Amino acid sequence: MRRGRFWGALAAVILIVGLAFSWGLGSLMVRPNPSAVPDAKPPATDLSIRTRDGLALAATYWPGQRADSPGVLLLHGNGASRAAVADNAAWLAGQGYAALTIDFRGHGESPAASHSFGLYESRDAEAALAWLKQRQRGAKVGVIGISLGGAASLLGERGPLPADAMILQAVYPDIRHAIRNRIAAVTASVPALLLEPLLSYQSLPRFGVSPRRLSPLAALRRYRGPVLIIGGAEDRFTPPSESKAMFDAAPGRRGLWLAPGIDHAHTSDLRTDDYRRRILAFFRDTIGDPQPAAVSTP
């Protein structure tokens, strides 16, 4: 009898410690990541964009070739800031596109807020897209969503962003796979299987939604515009099989590129000539060429 009570008490202690540990780990995962961002260099300008729930997001805008040039909204990954996509934004502006970058809530120079894996960040993406669409006088606007940025492009309360084209880069298919893959990358598959539910289901007390709500793959099925899925061939956080699943889920025009030999971090930070050639071709084909060839006259 005493032995049974002992083992029962031990099991209760282990359970309590395990839950406390997983809650603490979850708190680390959602903590804000403020950081300084270099001031914009002309012709770019720094500005603030207000979300519908009242946050003032830090942002940077590069004008296009014309006041009504097509635009591209670049959305950074988890733990980063708009500085991470500034080089590609400036390069796109050099091609004639207007470009806009933002710091998601809880990132960079935007207000401190818990990370929500794209759920509340979708409000930031929504506000930024509306701002850029208005600034470009209704011209077509495409999105490059990197990891968290891609999730935020898809997980809005009103569905995916009404963008005219999307590039989804290193984007996880659902939160359970995302967490499991990240744990397995540093431990092993068995601890990942055991710990993942204790972290994934924290979405209920933290955000009031089940893990099922945090599924960019399910949300992508509702987006009818053209999509280019980009993944890393050596990405352990979002393996190629998951990038292919995202590709399969897209109901409209779609493309898939698995960049050879790179992991998640490098996939999220692509700036190569090959990468830029591919995104430029995609945007020229979908939202238009801001620098059309001159028509020759006899």
C-alpha positions in Angstrom: 0.0 0.0 0.0 2.7 2.4 0.9 4.7 1.4 -2.1 1.7 2.2 -4.3 1.3 5.6 -2.8 5.0 6.3 -3.3 4.9 5.5 -7.0 1.7 7.5 -7.3 3.2 10.5 -5.7 6.4 10.1 -7.8 4.3 10.0 -11.0 2.4 13.1 -9.9 5.7 15.0 -9.2 7.1 13.9 -12.6 3.9 15.1 -14.3 3.9 18.4 -12.5 7.6 19.0 -13.3 7.1 18.0 -16.9 4.2 20.3 -17.4 6.1 23.2 -15.7 9.1 22.5 -17.9 7.1 22.4 -21.1 5.2 25.6 -20.1 8.5 27.4 -19.5 9.8 26.2 -22.8 6.7 27.4 -24.5 7.1 30.8 -22.9 10.6 31.0 -24.4 9.2 30.2 -27.8 6.7 33.0 -27.7 8.8 35.7 -26.0 9.3 39.0 -27.9 12.5 39.6 -29.9 13.1 43.3 -30.0 16.1 44.6 -32.0 17.5 47.7 -33.5 17.0 48.2 -37.2 19.3 50.5 -39.3 17.7 53.7 -40.5 16.5 53.6 -44.1 18.7 55.0 -46.8 17.1 57.3 -49.4 15.0 56.8 -51.5 13.7 54.4 -48.8 11.8 55.9 -45.9 10.9 54.6 -42.5 7.3 54.9 -41.4 4.6 53.4 -39.1 1.6 51.3 -40.1 -1.3 50.8 -37.7 -3.0 47.5 -37.4 -6.8 47.1 -36.8 -6.1 46.0 -33.2 -4.2 49.3 -32.6 -0.5 48.4 -32.9 1.9 50.8 -34.6 4.3 48.6 -36.7 7.7 49.8 -37.7 8.1 49.7 -41.5 10.3 50.8 -44.4 9.1 51.7 -47.9 11.0 51.9 -51.2 9.2 53.7 -54.0 8.8 52.0 -57.4 9.6 53.4 -60.8 6.1 55.0 -61.0 3.5 56.0 -58.4 1.4 53.1 -59.6 4.1 50.5 -60.0 3.3 47.0 -58.8 4.5 46.4 -55.2 6.0 43.6 -53.2 5.5 43.1 -49.5 8.4 41.3 -47.8 7.6 39.5 -44.5 10.5 38.3 -42.3 10.8 35.1 -40.4 10.5 34.3 -36.7 12.9 36.1 -34.4 14.1 38.4 -37.2 13.2 41.9 -38.3 12.7 43.9 -41.5 16.5 44.3 -41.6 16.6 40.6 -42.7 14.8 41.3 -46.0 16.0 44.9 -46.6 18.6 43.8 -49.2 16.1 42.0 -51.3 13.6 44.9 -50.9 16.1 47.4 -52.2 17.0 45.1 -55.1 13.3 44.7 -56.0 13.0 48.5 -55.9 16.0 48.7 -58.3 14.0 46.5 -60.7 11.2 49.1 -60.6 8.8 47.6 -58.0 7.7 49.4 -54.9 8.7 47.4 -51.8 7.5 47.4 -48.2 9.0 45.7 -45.2 7.6 45.6 -41.6 8.6 44.4 -38.2 6.0 42.0 -37.0 4.6 42.6 -33.5 7.1 41.4 -30.9 10.0 41.8 -33.4 12.5 44.5 -34.4 11.2 48.0 -33.5 7.5 47.1 -33.4 5.6 47.0 -30.0 6.4 44.1 -27.7 4.0 41.2 -28.0 4.1 37.4 -27.7 4.8 35.5 -30.9 1.8 33.5 -32.1 3.2 31.6 -35.1 1.4 33.6 -37.7 -2.0 33.9 -35.9 -1.9 37.5 -34.7 1.0 38.4 -37.0 -1.6 37.9 -39.8 -3.1 41.2 -38.7 0.2 42.9 -39.3 0.5 41.4 -42.8 -3.1 42.5 -43.5 -2.4 46.1 -42.5 0.8 46.2 -44.5 -0.8 44.8 -47.6 -3.6 47.3 -47.5 -1.2 50.2 -46.9 1.0 49.2 -49.9 -2.1 48.6 -52.2 -3.4 52.1 -51.4 0.1 53.7 -51.7 0.5 52.1 -55.2 -3.0 53.4 -56.3 -4.5 50.0 -56.5 -1.7 48.4 -58.5 -1.1 44.6 -58.1 0.9 43.6 -55.0 2.8 40.4 -54.4 4.0 38.9 -51.2 7.2 37.2 -50.1 6.4 35.4 -46.9 9.4 33.8 -45.2 8.7 31.1 -42.5 6.6 33.1 -40.0 5.9 35.6 -42.7 4.4 33.0 -44.9 2.2 31.7 -42.1 1.1 35.2 -41.4 0.1 35.6 -45.0 -2.2 32.6 -44.8 -3.7 32.4 -41.2 -5.8 35.6 -41.1 -9.2 35.5 -39.6 -10.6 36.4 -43.0 -8.5 33.8 -44.7 -5.3 34.3 -46.8 -4.1 37.7 -47.7 -5.9 39.1 -50.9 -2.5 39.4 -52.6 -2.2 39.1 -56.3 0.7 36.6 -56.0 2.6 34.9 -53.2 6.0 33.4 -52.7 6.0 31.2 -49.6 9.5 30.5 -48.5 10.5 27.9 -45.8 6.9 27.9 -44.5 5.8 25.2 -42.1 2.6 23.2 -43.0 1.2 23.1 -39.5 2.4 24.0 -35.9 2.6 20.4 -34.8 5.0 19.4 -37.5 7.0 22.6 -37.0 7.5 22.0 -33.3 8.2 18.3 -33.7 10.8 18.9 -36.4 12.6 21.5 -34.4 12.8 19.3 -31.3 13.9 16.3 -33.4 16.7 18.3 -35.0 18.4 18.8 -31.6 17.4 15.6 -29.7 15.8 12.6 -31.4 12.4 11.5 -32.7 11.2 9.9 -29.5 11.6 13.0 -27.3 10.1 15.0 -30.1 7.0 12.8 -30.2 6.6 13.1 -26.4 7.2 16.8 -26.0 5.5 18.2 -29.0 1.9 17.8 -27.8 2.8 19.5 -24.5 4.0 22.5 -26.6 1.5 22.5 -29.5 -1.6 22.4 -27.3 -0.4 25.4 -25.4 -2.1 27.3 -28.2 -5.4 26.7 -26.3 -4.5 28.6 -23.1 -2.2 31.1 -24.8 -4.2 32.0 -28.0 -7.6 30.4 -27.5 -7.3 28.2 -30.6 -6.5 24.6 -31.1 -3.2 23.6 -33.0 -5.4 22.8 -36.0 -6.0 26.5 -36.5 -2.3 27.0 -36.9 -2.1 25.3 -40.3 -0.8 27.3 -43.2 -1.2 24.2 -45.4 -5.0 24.1 -44.7 -5.3 27.8 -45.2 -3.4 27.7 -48.5 -6.2 25.6 -50.0 -8.3 28.8 -49.9 -5.9 31.0 -51.8 -6.7 31.1 -55.5 -3.8 33.3 -56.7 -0.5 32.1 -58.2 2.0 30.7 -55.7 5.7 29.9 -55.7 6.8 27.5 -53.0 10.5 27.7 -52.0 12.1 25.2 -49.7 15.6 24.0 -48.8 16.7 20.6 -49.9 18.6 20.1 -46.6 16.0 21.9 -44.4 15.3 19.8 -41.2 12.8 22.2 -39.8 10.6 22.3 -42.9 11.8 19.2 -44.9 11.4 19.0 -48.7 8.4 16.6 -48.2 6.6 19.4 -46.4 7.4 22.0 -49.0 6.0 19.5 -51.6 2.9 19.1 -49.5 2.4 22.9 -49.5 2.8 22.9 -53.3 0.2 20.1 -53.7 -2.2 22.1 -51.5 -2.2 25.2 -53.7 -5.3 25.2 -55.9 -4.2 27.8 -58.4 -1.1 28.4 -60.5 1.8 27.1 -58.6 5.5 26.4 -58.8 8.0 24.7 -56.6 11.8 25.2 -56.1 13.9 23.2 -53.7 17.1 25.2 -53.3 19.9 22.6 -53.3 22.3 22.1 -50.3 20.8 24.6 -47.8 19.1 24.4 -44.4 16.2 26.4 -42.9 18.3 29.4 -41.9 19.8 29.7 -45.4 16.5 29.1 -47.1 15.1 32.0 -45.1 17.9 34.3 -46.1 18.3 33.6 -49.8 19.9 36.5 -51.8 21.6 34.5 -54.5 21.5 35.4 -58.2 19.5 32.3 -58.9 17.0 33.1 -56.2 16.5 36.7 -57.5 16.2 35.5 -61.1 13.4 33.2 -60.1 11.4 35.6 -57.9 11.8 38.3 -60.6 10.5 36.0 -63.3 7.6 35.0 -61.0 6.6 38.6 -60.2 6.9 39.8 -63.8 4.6 37.0 -64.9 2.0 37.5 -62.1 1.9 41.1 -61.0 3.5 42.7 -64.1 6.8 44.2 -65.2 7.3 47.7 -63.8 9.9 48.4 -66.5 8.2 47.2 -69.7 10.3 47.2 -72.9 10.0 50.4 -74.8 7.9 50.2 -78.0 10.0 51.1 -81.0 8.6 53.5 -83.5 9.5 53.5 -87.2 
